[in-house]
Structures are given as C-alpha cells and as structure tokens.
Amino acid sequence: MTEKYDVPAKVYPTENLGKLSILNMLDYFEKRGAMRVSDLHIKVGVAPAYRIDGELVKLNGPRVTPEMAAQLIYPLLTEANLKKFQDRHTVDSSYRIGSLQFRINVFKENDGICAAIRALSLDIPKIEDIGFPNNVWEDIINRKHGLVLITGITGAGKSTTIASLIDRISQKHASRIITLEDPIEYIYQQKHSIVSQREIGRDVHSFVDGLRSILREDPDIIFVGEMRDPETIAMTLMAAETGHLVFSTLHTRNTIGTITRILDYFPAARQNEVQNQLSLGLAYVISQKLIPRKDGKGRLIAMEILNNNFACANLMRTGKIEQIYSQLQTKTGNRENEKMLTMERHLATLVKAGKVDLLEAQKWANNVSSFVDAMKHSD
C-alpha cells in the first residue's frame, strides 16, 4: 500500500468534527456500541452514512469523491484482497480494531467503489441476552446431531445468535468445532471445546471444498456460514444426517419460506429426495428480525421457531409445507417436542410487554391478520 492509503490518514472533512480518517470512523462504532451502530456505508457521490438502530444517518460533510473513497476503503484490505477486488470487482474481507471485528464488502458500482462495513463485537453476547422467547436454546446446545438454521434478512443478527450458541457449547461441552465462514466474523475463544475457524478464500477455496474435507477432520459441530447453492445444501444436510450438529444461515424471512427456498434450489426430479433429507436432518429453524424498541433505545429480537417434531417431519416428507404453520401456532408448550412459536405471536407478546410499539410490530409481521389474531389471544 502507498502512504496515501494508510489507515490513520485524515481524508474526510466534516462540518463539525474536522477531518476524519477511516480509523476515526471505525472508532465511532466502539464509542456508541455495535448493537446500536451496526454498519458504515461509503459510496462515491454521497456523504458516509452509519446505520443506527436500523436507520441510515449521514455524516455532516461533502459528498465522497472517488479519491476519498479509495483513501478510506483501500487501507482496510490486504494486498491479496486488493488484488482480488481489482480482478473480480467485489471482495469480502475482515478487519479488527480494539474490541470490534469488522466484516467488509467492497464492490464496484455505477459511481465507483463502495464499501459496506458491518461491526461485530469481539465479546460474544451471552445466550441469555440474545432474546429467545423460551428456553429452546438449551435443547439446541445439548443436541448431538441435526441441522439448525438461523434465518433472516441481512442485518437481522443471525451471526450473533449462532455465535452465542456455539460459544455456550464450547463452554459446556468438550467438542470439536469447525467453522467455514466468508469471512470470519466472531472470534471464538478456546474453552472446553477445540475450535477451528476456516475462512473461504484464505484457508479453503469454497464452502463445498470445505465440507468435503471437514468430514475427515473429526468434527462434532460444524458451522457453514451460508448455504448458497444446491451442492452446499446437499452436503450440509448429509453432514447433519451423519451424526453432526450443523449450524447454517439463509436469507429468508420465515419458516415456510426457508423450507421452500431450500426445495427451490433443486429440480423437480429431486424434490422428493430433498424433502426426505429435510425431514430426517432438519432439527430447528429460527427466523429472526431486529425490531426497534418502543423506548427508542436500540432494537430487540423477535423470533419464529420451528422444532422439527414427528408431525412437522411428516409434513415436509409429503410436501405439505404450508400446513407447518399450524404446528407453530399450536405446539407452544414447554415440552421437548414443542417450544414452537410464530413470529406474529412473539411480536404480540413484545407489544403487550410494552417493549415494542403496536404499529411497529404490525409493520414487521409476516401476516397481519395472524398478528391481529395473536394480539387478541396471546397472554
């Protein structure tokens, strides 16, 4: 890197804070907390913007020029990642400063180079602080096999939930844990378990290559950062069926959408095979959203939970996916094969507890009529 691309270089002139370096901009996350300030966006033609409590807030300053963008973004990339970006016009990377780890995506678009920078605290939250509506997490961390999917839109806190689950497993059990991530986000401490974290592009070529080798590495628990293609999905399901506890993510909004998305990756001729695999290998689907608090102090989690009991597995196997929602509505007891919940019921509970505004909850519900019904009948 040349000197003009140094991290401490003062590059961006603000109206009230003087000139800022990219280091100054990243320091702001630590001052305000990664739970409140989640992202920084740098784009040519507009002022840099933070995502604070889910809303974009621009800095008071001029529009970013192409030269400013390069001076702010390139210092965060290694030489290898800079070359990859120049070749492919997009790159995923990570950067660590103070108590935070940053996940960075740099890409080219119509006006020039852009960066989306996501902050992750190095301190993994306790599982009790995540916001689970029941104690289903206790069942998950004590499982020996099966696929646990954490789903939601970008920025829904999926990585944090999985990190909390894996960290508690590591603390409680003597397990061999191997992760495949793109890029590595949370850094796990070596506790009672032994944890190896492999980054796509640096330690292994792809998720598929990583999964091919991982079964020869004696894992008890596997984390596949994202199921992006049919081959990765098939191998992830196979790992779950063959005696491993597997965690992964999908960018889907609810349980039904998650199962449907997985099936849609495969041609019609393989639908029955995949339905059978899902019925046998899937353990839980937890779909989550981050909802603004009523008091304006940050956001909290609302969850939809599927526990793949015998009835749900049978519905998957026979292709009656839409009927699974009725299981989420009725199997809500505190028993091992239940502990399910619809998003609408959890939102209604949060509203009645005074934590979320009624209109805000209604906006985030997957089904408004189901939410209205949940408001009438939930405790």
C-alpha positions in Angstrom: 0.0 0.0 0.0 1.2 3.5 -0.6 1.2 6.1 2.2 -1.9 7.8 0.9 -3.8 4.6 1.7 -2.7 4.5 5.4 -5.5 3.8 8.0 -4.8 6.9 10.1 -4.7 9.3 7.1 -7.2 12.2 7.6 -9.3 12.1 4.5 -12.9 13.2 5.0 -13.7 16.8 6.0 -16.8 17.1 8.2 -18.6 20.3 9.2 -18.3 19.8 13.0 -15.7 17.1 13.7 -12.8 18.2 11.5 -11.1 15.8 9.1 -11.7 12.1 9.7 -9.7 9.0 8.8 -11.2 5.6 8.3 -9.8 4.8 11.8 -11.8 7.7 13.3 -14.9 6.4 11.5 -14.5 2.9 12.9 -13.8 4.2 16.4 -17.3 5.6 16.4 -18.7 2.0 16.5 -16.9 1.4 19.7 -18.0 4.6 21.3 -21.7 4.0 20.5 -21.7 0.2 20.7 -22.1 -2.3 17.9 -25.6 -3.1 19.0 -26.7 0.5 18.2 -24.4 1.3 15.3 -24.3 -1.7 13.0 -23.0 -0.5 9.7 -21.0 2.1 7.8 -21.6 2.8 4.1 -19.1 4.6 2.0 -20.2 5.5 -1.6 -19.0 7.9 -4.2 -21.4 10.8 -4.6 -22.9 10.9 -1.1 -21.7 11.5 2.5 -20.7 8.4 4.5 -23.7 7.0 6.4 -24.0 4.9 9.6 -26.9 2.6 10.2 -28.0 3.5 13.8 -30.9 1.4 15.3 -31.7 0.3 11.8 -31.9 3.8 10.2 -29.3 5.4 7.9 -27.7 8.6 9.3 -25.3 10.6 7.1 -22.3 12.5 8.4 -22.4 16.3 8.0 -19.9 16.7 5.2 -19.4 16.8 1.5 -20.1 14.1 -1.0 -17.4 11.4 -1.2 -15.1 11.7 -4.2 -13.5 8.7 -6.0 -10.2 9.7 -4.4 -11.7 9.9 -0.9 -13.4 6.5 -1.4 -10.1 4.9 -2.3 -8.3 6.5 0.6 -10.9 5.4 3.1 -11.6 1.9 1.8 -8.3 0.5 0.5 -6.4 0.7 3.8 -8.8 -2.0 5.2 -7.8 -4.5 2.5 -4.8 -6.7 2.5 -2.6 -6.8 -0.7 -4.2 -10.1 -1.6 -7.8 -8.8 -1.1 -7.0 -5.6 -3.0 -5.7 -7.7 -6.0 -8.9 -9.9 -5.8 -11.0 -6.8 -5.8 -9.2 -5.4 -8.8 -9.7 -8.7 -10.6 -13.3 -9.5 -9.6 -14.7 -6.0 -8.7 -16.0 -7.4 -5.4 -14.4 -8.8 -2.3 -15.3 -9.9 1.2 -12.8 -9.1 4.0 -12.5 -8.5 7.7 -10.7 -6.0 9.8 -10.0 -5.9 13.6 -9.6 -2.8 15.8 -10.0 -2.5 19.5 -12.8 -4.6 20.8 -14.5 -4.9 17.4 -14.2 -7.1 14.4 -15.5 -5.7 11.1 -17.0 -7.6 8.2 -16.3 -5.7 5.0 -17.7 -6.0 1.5 -16.1 -3.8 -1.1 -17.7 -3.6 -4.6 -17.8 -1.5 -7.8 -21.0 0.2 -9.0 -22.0 2.9 -11.4 -20.3 5.8 -9.5 -17.2 4.0 -8.4 -16.1 1.9 -5.4 -18.4 1.3 -2.4 -17.9 -0.4 1.0 -20.5 -1.9 3.4 -18.8 -2.3 6.8 -20.5 -4.3 9.5 -19.4 -4.1 13.1 -19.2 -7.2 15.3 -18.2 -7.1 18.9 -15.3 -9.4 19.9 -17.3 -10.1 23.0 -19.9 -12.7 22.1 -23.1 -12.0 23.9 -24.4 -14.5 26.5 -27.1 -16.7 25.1 -29.5 -15.4 27.8 -29.1 -11.9 26.4 -30.0 -12.7 22.8 -33.7 -12.5 23.3 -35.0 -16.1 22.9 -38.8 -16.2 23.8 -38.4 -19.6 25.5 -35.6 -21.9 26.6 -35.4 -23.8 23.3 -31.7 -22.8 23.1 -31.0 -25.2 26.0 -32.2 -28.1 23.8 -30.2 -26.9 20.9 -26.8 -26.7 22.7 -27.3 -30.2 24.1 -28.1 -31.8 20.7 -25.6 -34.3 19.2 -26.8 -34.1 15.6 -29.2 -32.3 13.2 -29.3 -29.1 11.2 -30.1 -25.8 13.0 -30.9 -23.0 10.6 -30.9 -19.3 11.7 -32.6 -17.2 9.1 -33.5 -13.6 8.5 -32.8 -10.6 6.2 -29.3 -9.0 6.2 -28.6 -7.3 9.5 -31.1 -9.5 11.5 -28.4 -10.7 13.9 -28.1 -14.2 12.6 -24.3 -14.3 13.1 -24.7 -13.1 16.7 -27.3 -15.7 17.6 -25.1 -18.6 16.1 -22.0 -17.2 17.8 -23.8 -17.2 21.2 -25.0 -20.8 20.7 -21.6 -22.1 19.6 -19.8 -20.2 22.4 -22.0 -21.7 25.0 -21.5 -25.2 23.5 -17.7 -24.6 23.7 -18.0 -23.5 27.3 -20.2 -26.5 28.3 -19.0 -29.5 26.2 -15.7 -31.0 25.1 -16.5 -30.9 21.4 -14.5 -30.5 18.2 -16.0 -27.4 16.4 -15.0 -26.4 12.9 -16.5 -23.4 11.1 -16.5 -22.4 7.4 -17.0 -18.6 7.2 -16.9 -16.0 4.4 -15.3 -14.0 6.1 -14.7 -15.0 9.7 -16.8 -12.7 11.9 -16.8 -13.5 15.6 -13.5 -15.0 17.0 -14.2 -17.9 19.4 -12.0 -18.4 22.4 -10.7 -21.9 23.1 -12.7 -23.1 26.1 -13.8 -26.6 26.9 -14.1 -27.4 23.2 -11.5 -27.1 20.5 -12.5 -24.6 17.8 -11.0 -24.2 14.3 -12.2 -21.3 12.1 -11.6 -21.5 8.4 -12.1 -18.6 6.0 -13.3 -19.1 2.5 -10.7 -17.8 0.0 -7.9 -17.8 2.6 -8.0 -21.3 4.2 -10.3 -23.2 1.8 -11.4 -22.5 -1.8 -15.2 -22.8 -1.2 -17.9 -24.0 1.1 -18.2 -27.2 -0.9 -14.4 -27.9 -0.7 -14.5 -27.2 3.0 -17.4 -29.6 3.5 -15.7 -32.3 1.5 -12.7 -32.2 3.8 -14.4 -31.4 7.1 -15.9 -34.8 7.5 -12.3 -36.2 7.6 -11.4 -33.7 10.4 -13.4 -35.4 13.2 -15.8 -32.6 13.9 -18.7 -32.9 16.4 -20.1 -29.5 15.4 -20.0 -27.7 12.1 -20.9 -24.1 11.2 -21.5 -23.4 7.5 -21.6 -19.7 7.1 -24.3 -19.7 4.4 -26.0 -22.3 2.2 -25.6 -20.7 -1.2 -26.1 -23.4 -3.8 -27.6 -26.9 -4.2 -24.3 -28.8 -3.7 -23.6 -26.9 -0.4 -27.1 -27.5 0.8 -26.9 -31.2 -0.1 -23.6 -31.7 1.7 -24.8 -29.7 4.7 -27.9 -31.9 5.0 -25.7 -35.0 4.7 -23.4 -33.8 7.5 -26.5 -33.3 9.7 -27.8 -36.8 8.9 -24.5 -38.5 9.6 -24.2 -37.6 13.3 -23.1 -34.0 13.4 -24.7 -30.9 14.8 -24.6 -28.4 12.0 -25.4 -24.7 12.1 -26.1 -22.6 9.0 -27.9 -19.5 7.7 -30.3 -18.5 4.9 -31.6 -15.1 3.9 -35.3 -16.0 4.3 -38.0 -14.2 6.3 -39.9 -17.1 7.9 -40.1 -20.9 8.4 -42.2 -21.7 5.4 -40.0 -19.5 3.2 -36.9 -21.2 4.4 -38.1 -24.7 3.6 -39.5 -23.6 0.3 -36.2 -21.8 -0.6 -34.2 -25.0 0.1 -36.5 -27.1 -2.1 -36.5 -24.5 -4.9 -32.7 -24.9 -5.3 -33.3 -28.4 -6.7 -35.0 -29.6 -9.9 -38.4 -31.3 -9.7 -36.9 -34.7 -10.1 -35.0 -34.3 -6.8 -37.8 -32.8 -4.8 -38.9 -36.0 -3.0 -35.3 -36.9 -2.2 -34.6 -33.4 -0.6 -37.9 -33.4 1.2 -37.0 -36.7 2.8 -33.5 -35.4 3.7 -35.0 -32.3 5.3 -37.5 -34.4 7.3 -34.7 -36.5 8.7 -31.9 -34.0 9.1 -33.5 -30.6 10.0 -33.7 -30.0 13.7 -34.7 -26.3 14.1 -35.5 -23.3 12.0 -35.2 -20.0 13.9 -36.3 -17.0 11.8 -35.5 -13.7 13.4 -35.9 -9.9 13.0 -34.5 -7.0 14.8 -37.3 -4.7 15.9 -36.9 -1.1 17.1 -37.7 -0.8 20.9 -40.6 1.3 21.9 -38.4 3.5 24.1 -36.1 4.2 21.2 -33.0 2.6 22.9 -31.9 0.2 20.2 -33.5 -2.9 18.8 -34.5 -6.3 20.1 -35.1 -9.7 18.6 -38.4 -11.2 17.5 -38.3 -14.9 16.6 -40.3 -17.6 14.8 -39.3 -21.1 16.0 -39.8 -24.4 14.3 -38.9 -27.6 16.2 -38.9 -30.4 13.7 -41.0 -32.9 15.6 -42.6 -36.0 14.0 -45.6 -34.1 12.7 -43.5 -31.4 11.0 -41.2 -34.0 9.6 -44.1 -35.9 8.1 -45.5 -32.7 6.5 -42.0 -32.0 5.0 -41.7 -35.5 3.7 -45.1 -35.4 2.0 -44.7 -31.9 0.6 -47.4 -30.3 2.7 -45.2 -27.3 3.7 -48.0 -24.8 4.2 -49.5 -26.9 6.9 -46.4 -26.5 9.1 -47.6 -23.0 10.2 -50.4 -24.6 12.2 -47.8 -26.6 14.1 -46.0 -23.3 15.0 -49.4 -21.9 16.3 -50.3 -24.9 18.4 -47.2 -26.6 19.6 -46.1 -23.9 22.0 -45.9 -25.8 25.3 -42.7 -26.1 27.3 -42.1 -29.7 26.2 -39.1 -31.1 24.3 -41.0 -31.8 21.1 -42.8 -28.4 21.1 -41.5 -25.0 22.2 -42.6 -23.6 18.8 -43.7 -20.0 18.1 -44.9 -17.9 15.2 -43.4 -14.5 14.5 -46.8 -12.9 15.0 -47.2 -14.4 18.5 -43.8 -13.3 19.6 -44.4 -9.8 18.3 -47.8 -9.7 20.1 -46.0 -10.7 23.3 -43.5 -7.9 22.9 -46.2 -5.4 22.3 -48.2 -6.5 25.4 -45.0 -6.3 27.5 -44.5 -2.7 26.4 -41.3 -3.3 24.6 -42.4 -2.7 21.0 -45.0 -0.2 19.6 -48.1 -1.8 18.2 -47.8 -0.2 14.7 -44.1 -1.1 14.6 -44.9 -4.7 15.3 -47.6 -4.8 12.7 -45.2 -3.5 10.2 -42.8 -6.4 10.9 -45.3 -9.2 11.0 -45.2 -11.7 8.2 -49.0 -12.0 8.2 -51.0 -9.0 9.5 -54.2 -11.0 10.1 -52.3 -13.6 12.1 -50.8 -10.8 14.1 -54.2 -9.3 14.9 -55.4 -12.7 16.0 -52.3 -13.2 18.1 -52.9 -9.8 19.8 -56.4 -11.0 20.7 -55.4 -14.3 22.2 -51.8 -14.1 23.4 -51.1 -13.8 27.1 
